Amino acid sequence: MGDKFINYSDYACGGKHSNIVSKEHQSKVYVLPSNGFVEVEAFIMSSGIEKLDLNNIAGLSNFNIDRGPISSVLRQCKDLSAEYKVMIKINGPLTIISELIGLNKLFLFWKKSPDEFYKVLKRIENNLSSYINECINYGASIISYGDAICSRDILGPRYLHDITTSFSYPFLKKIETVIDKRALLHLCPKISGALKHLGLASIEAIKLTKKMSYEDACLYINGLEAIVGSKCIEYREIQVEKIEILKLK
């Protein structure tokens, strides 16, 4: 099957992060959005503030899923899911905050005002929960959740422990309930590894009926299991004989 382009310029919002064109790469799965950070753009648009910083990040407004970049992704998901499997990539809160105010200011905010920092995380959590639920309602088969900042190399052991126990674990327990096996939740291995290391999750290997691509394996267990995340989703074409599911405790 050759490359296929679909123009969604009618749905585009005009911002630099807008998802205008989707491309299929020899795959059964369409990945949305095709580029950028739609959650970041959505928060900027809803807040009505051209530049967020330490003085106004605590006043971050809820984003609107009925218009703007989030609406664009949902409409694309609905259209594509009629014919294809759709995977939605979701950015975690640390990546979102870092894109909004910068990584150095993120750490300063976290260190100087931890209570306000976690209030912002809670607001982002509520928005992401609603967004994920709508993605599934619009036909998404896989929700791929990752947070590029959420790694030991960037955060160090103390802050990684803090974010994993205080945010990632309770958030993912909530999302597991929201999804309710209507789709598969795929976690970045950095997040699933931290959960396992801290004793908040266990890994169970499931042997497949035959060797297949990691992508096909994810589709195979979709609806049967809730969460996977032992491999990076970017390597979904690699061949596997088993797939590891993650069980939150």
C-alpha positions in Angstrom: 0.0 0.0 0.0 1.5 3.3 -1.0 1.7 6.5 0.9 -1.6 8.3 1.1 -2.2 12.0 1.9 -5.5 13.4 3.2 -5.9 17.1 3.3 -7.7 18.4 6.4 -7.1 22.1 5.8 -10.8 22.7 6.4 -10.3 21.5 10.0 -7.0 23.3 10.5 -6.8 26.1 13.0 -4.0 28.1 11.5 -1.5 27.8 14.4 2.0 26.4 14.0 1.0 23.2 15.9 -2.2 22.6 13.8 -2.7 19.1 12.3 -3.4 19.8 8.7 -2.2 16.7 6.8 -2.2 13.1 7.9 0.1 10.5 6.2 -0.1 6.8 6.2 3.2 4.9 6.4 2.6 1.3 5.2 0.5 0.9 8.3 -2.9 -0.2 9.4 -2.9 2.6 11.9 -3.3 6.4 11.3 -1.5 8.4 13.9 -3.0 11.7 15.0 -1.9 14.5 15.4 0.7 14.2 12.7 2.9 16.9 14.3 3.1 19.4 17.1 1.5 19.8 20.5 -2.2 20.3 20.0 -2.7 20.4 23.8 -0.3 23.2 24.2 -1.9 25.3 21.4 -5.4 24.5 22.9 -4.3 25.8 26.3 -2.8 29.0 24.8 -5.9 29.7 22.8 -8.3 29.1 25.7 -6.2 31.2 28.1 -6.2 34.2 25.7 -2.6 34.9 26.8 0.0 35.3 24.1 2.9 34.3 26.4 2.5 32.3 29.5 5.1 32.6 32.3 5.5 32.1 36.0 3.2 35.0 36.7 0.2 33.6 35.0 0.7 29.8 34.5 -1.3 29.2 37.7 -4.3 30.7 35.9 -4.2 28.3 33.0 -7.7 27.9 31.6 -9.5 24.7 30.5 -9.2 24.1 26.8 -12.2 23.8 24.5 -12.7 20.4 22.8 -15.5 21.8 20.6 -13.3 24.2 18.6 -9.6 24.8 17.8 -6.9 22.2 17.5 -8.6 19.6 19.7 -11.8 19.7 17.7 -9.7 19.3 14.5 -8.1 16.1 15.8 -11.4 14.7 16.9 -13.0 15.4 13.5 -10.1 13.7 11.8 -10.4 10.7 14.2 -14.1 10.3 13.4 -13.6 10.4 9.7 -10.6 8.1 9.6 -11.9 5.6 12.1 -14.7 4.7 9.6 -12.0 3.0 7.5 -8.8 2.7 9.6 -7.6 2.1 13.1 -6.6 5.4 14.7 -4.0 6.1 17.3 -4.1 9.4 19.2 -0.8 10.6 20.7 -1.3 12.5 24.0 1.4 14.6 25.7 1.8 14.5 29.4 1.7 17.5 31.7 5.4 18.1 32.2 5.9 18.3 28.4 2.9 20.6 28.2 4.1 23.0 30.9 7.7 22.9 29.5 6.3 23.9 26.1 4.3 26.7 27.7 6.9 28.3 29.9 10.2 26.5 29.3 12.0 23.7 31.1 14.0 25.9 33.5 10.8 27.8 34.6 9.0 24.5 35.0 11.6 23.4 37.6 11.5 26.8 39.3 7.7 26.6 39.5 7.8 23.1 40.9 10.4 23.9 43.5 9.1 27.3 44.7 5.4 26.7 44.5 4.7 23.0 44.7 1.1 23.4 45.8 0.3 25.7 42.8 2.3 23.4 40.5 0.2 20.4 41.4 -3.0 22.5 41.0 -1.9 23.2 37.4 -1.2 19.4 37.0 -4.7 18.7 38.3 -6.2 21.1 35.7 -4.2 19.5 32.9 -5.3 16.1 34.2 -9.0 17.0 34.0 -8.6 18.3 30.5 -6.6 15.3 29.2 -9.1 12.9 30.8 -12.0 14.6 28.9 -9.9 14.7 25.7 -9.0 11.0 25.9 -12.7 10.1 26.5 -13.8 12.1 23.5 -11.0 10.5 21.3 -12.5 7.1 22.1 -16.0 8.3 21.5 -14.9 9.4 18.1 -13.4 6.1 17.3 -9.7 5.9 18.5 -8.4 2.4 18.9 -5.1 3.3 20.7 -4.3 6.1 23.1 -0.5 6.6 23.1 0.5 8.5 26.3 4.0 9.9 26.8 5.8 12.7 28.6 9.2 13.4 27.2 10.3 15.3 30.3 9.3 12.4 32.6 12.6 10.6 32.6 15.3 9.9 35.2 17.9 11.7 33.0 16.0 15.0 33.1 14.2 14.9 36.4 16.6 12.9 38.6 15.5 10.2 41.0 13.8 12.6 43.5 11.5 14.4 41.1 10.8 11.3 39.1 9.6 9.6 42.3 7.5 12.7 43.1 5.8 12.9 39.7 5.3 9.2 39.4 3.7 8.7 42.8 1.8 12.0 43.1 0.6 12.3 39.5 1.4 9.6 37.0 0.0 6.7 39.0 -3.3 8.2 40.1 -3.8 9.8 36.7 -3.3 6.6 34.9 -5.6 4.7 37.3 -8.2 7.3 36.4 -7.6 7.0 32.7 -7.8 3.2 32.9 -11.3 3.6 34.3 -12.2 6.2 31.7 -11.1 4.0 28.8 -12.6 0.8 30.3 -11.0 -1.3 27.6 -12.8 0.6 24.8 -9.3 1.2 23.5 -5.8 0.3 24.3 -3.7 2.6 26.5 0.0 2.6 25.3 2.5 4.1 27.7 5.9 5.4 27.0 8.4 2.9 28.4 9.9 5.6 30.6 6.7 6.0 32.4 5.9 2.3 32.6 9.4 1.6 33.8 9.1 4.1 36.6 5.8 2.7 37.7 7.3 -0.8 37.8 10.5 0.3 39.6 8.4 2.0 42.3 6.2 -1.1 42.8 3.1 0.6 41.4 2.7 -1.8 38.5 3.6 -5.2 37.4 4.4 -6.6 33.9 2.9 -9.8 32.4 4.0 -11.3 29.1 1.4 -12.7 26.7 2.5 -15.1 24.1 1.0 -14.3 20.7 -0.5 -16.9 18.3 2.2 -16.1 15.8 5.0 -13.6 15.2 3.7 -10.2 14.1 4.5 -6.5 14.2 4.3 -4.7 17.5 1.5 -2.6 16.0 -0.5 -5.7 15.1 0.1 -7.1 18.6 -1.3 -4.0 20.1 -4.4 -4.3 17.8 -4.6 -8.0 18.7 -5.0 -7.4 22.4 -7.1 -4.2 22.0 -10.3 -4.8 24.0 -8.8 -7.7 25.9 -6.2 -5.9 27.9 -6.0 -2.3 29.2 -2.4 -1.1 29.2 0.8 -1.9 27.4 4.1 0.0 27.3 7.2 -2.1 27.3 8.3 -0.8 23.9 8.4 2.7 22.3 5.4 3.1 20.0 7.7 4.6 17.3 9.1 1.1 16.7 5.7 -0.5 16.1 6.9 -2.2 12.9 9.4 -4.5 14.7 8.4 -8.2 14.9 7.5 -9.7 18.2 6.4 -13.1 19.5 4.9 -11.8 22.8 3.6 -8.5 24.2 4.0 -7.3 27.7 0.9 -5.9 29.4 1.1 -3.6 32.4 -1.1 -4.0 35.5 -1.5 -1.0 37.8 -1.7 -2.0 41.4 
